[in-house]
């Protein structure tokens, strides 16, 4: 019964989000917005770029956080929460900057001279679309 299975997944996702947001001090609504945008709550999602799981982790990010299975709900959510938390800390809590880094990468931001949220237009189109969508879902 697929509906039962996906219902269990949703419950597991919310439990993981609650657990790791509490552990790392990240707003639950923000993480749920990221999951909605990244994978639409599909733990098995894979992007054209090879990002995997609920929070669409690239393999190098998974490795950095010790993830052995990016499709495992707990491992993926914990790594994703740690990842967005690092960017929030890096940018002094600035949500727009943290989201640009999460989606486009801090290296891209640096190469393109992104210094503030008003520089979003300097980022790739995907990131320009991504940041407002997350903020709309979140706020």
HELIX and SHEET records of a PDB file:
HELIX    1   1 UNK A    2  UNK A   24  1                                  23    
HELIX    2   2 UNK A   28  UNK A   39  1                                  12    
HELIX    3   3 UNK A   59  UNK A   64  1                                   6    
HELIX    4   4 UNK A   73  UNK A   90  1                                  18    
HELIX    5   5 UNK A   95  UNK A  104  1                                  10    
HELIX    6   6 UNK A  106  UNK A  111  1                                   6    
HELIX    7   7 UNK A  117  UNK A  122  5                                   6    
HELIX    8   8 UNK A  125  UNK A  138  1                                  14    
END                                                                             
